Amino acid sequence: MMKKLTLLVAFVAAIGIVNAQSDYKQAIGIRASSHTEYAAIAASYKFFVTDPGAIELNLGVGNRSYFGDKAPGVSFAGTYQHHFDIQPVEGLRWYIGGGAVAFNSRSGHDGYNGFGFGVFPTGGVDYKFSKIPLNLSADFRPTFHITAPNDYKNFHAHDVGIAARFTF
């Protein structure tokens, strides 16, 4: 009797683990972006606050050359994403949301030196592999700079990114 009970518990636990792997609550990894000034490469942490709602945090670095001078930058961005399933593919979702970014760049040219803050709408696709703890996403974040060093553009329409994250 004890053997049967142990096997039943092990079977139910295995089913629970397999089902849990098709979804995820948290993920950590890297995001690459076309926004090279301050977010070309970023550490990415994503966590769900509700079933469809997630927060993604990015700590990014970038470097841009202006008139032969380098303008390295660092940034921190936070995004809310509301997810919707794409049927019939299990693990595939699309999302919309928005967020904000704060950044700082250093340059010998005053027009590219200093602090900035921007906001952005976002949209993208998110896929979680069912058999391995891997999440991939692609997004679009056109950024409106509210404040920035003088020679930065007020609007960056070209910000697209891809991310790969380990899920847990």
Secondary structure, 3 states (H helix, E strand, C coil): CHHHHHHHHHHHHHHHHHHHCCCCCEEEEEEEECCCCCCCEEEEEEEECCCCEEEEEEEEEEEEEECCEEEEEEEEEEEEEEEEECCCCCCEEEEEEEEEEEEEECCCCHHHCEEEEEEEEEEEEEEECCCCCEEEEEEECCEEEEECCCCCCCEECCCEEEEEEEEC
